[in-house]
Amino acid sequence: MGKFIYGVPSTTVDIDDRVLAHLRMVMTTKLRRSEPFMFEFDLPPAEGSGRRSFWVHPAVPIQFHFFGSREPRLNRAWVETLFREASGPTGLRIVPEPEESAPAASASATPSRGLAARARSR
């Protein structure tokens, strides 16, 4: 279980390492392009009901803390789906991971709009 850490003072959200790796790819690409966006997710039952939203902007500190020792292999289709979410009117939401359309052995994941991502398997 990783952590998404945002802002000063920081807010921390626990997110599975695999999901967090995909979110990092999308978020860092959007931020490099100076494209702020909304990131919203449903609160887990332990934290009650509802949603939490963050306005993600290049001027706000962001950290991705992974607890696993191995970097997850990225699913190109999921990165593309998440990127479309982040670029849409409601912002980035964690959606279910789709099936991969092709094996990603040592290929690059190339989401729409020219996003280049390395898919690694360790």
N, C-alpha and C positions, 0 to 999 in steps of 0.2 A: 504494500500500500504506500503510494507516494503522497507528496504534499504539493499543492498549488499555493504559493505564498505571494500575496499581492498587497502593495501599498505600504505607507508609513503613517501611523503604526500599521504593522502588517496584520492581514487577515489570512488565516490558514484553512485550507479545505483538503480533506483526505480524498484522494482519487487513486484508483488502481493504476499501477505503473504502466500497464499497456495502454490504457486510455490516456494517461498523462503524456506519454510519448507522442501520441497522435495529436493531442491538443497543443503540445509544445511546437510541433512542426507548423501547424496552422497559425498559432498566435505569433510566433517569431517572424514568420513570413509577412503577416499583416502589419506587424509593428515596424519591420524593416522598410516597408513601403509607406510608412506614416499613415496607415489606415486604421484609425480607432474603430472599435466595435463593441457591442454588448456581448457579454458572456453570461449565460443564465443556466442554472441547473436546479433540479428538484432536490430538496433536502431529504436526507435519509430518514426513515422512521424514528431512529434514535434521537434525531434533532427536531422532531415534530413535523408538522406538515408545512407546505408552502414551497417557495422558491427563493433562491439567492441570486442576485444580479450584480455584475461588476461592469463598469465602463472601463474597458481596457484601452489605455492610451500610451503612446511611446514615452511620455514624461513620467510615468508612474513605475517605480521599481517592481520587478516581477522575478520570481524564482520558481524553479521546478526541482523538487527534492525527490529523488528516486531512492527507494530502499533496496531494490533488487540489484544484484551484481552484474546482471546481463541486460544489455539494451534490447528491448523487444524489436522484432522485425516489423517494419511498417507495412500496413495493408494499403496499397495505392488507392483502391476504391473508397476506403474509409476516409483517407486524407482528403480526397476530392470531395466527398460528401460533406465533411466537416468544413472544408473551405467554402463551399457553396452556402452552407448555413451561416458562417461568419460574415459573408458578403451580402446576405439577405436582409430584409427589413426588420426581422425579429432578432437577429444576431446569432451567435454561436450557442448551440445546445448540444449536449452529448446525445447522439442518436445511436441506435444499435449498429454494430459492425456488420457490413454486408460481406457476402462471400467474395473472395478474390477472383478476379476474372482470368488471371493468368499467373503462373508461378513467378515468384519474384526473386529467384535464386541470387543473382548479383545484378539484377536490373535496377534501373532508377525508377522511382515513383514520380511521375510527372503530372501533377494535378492541373486542372484547367488554369488558364491565365498565366502560364509559364512558370508555375511553382516547381522548383526542382528539389527533390528530396531523395536522400540515399536510403535505400531499403537494405538493412543489414540483418544477417542471421549469424548468431554466435553460438 
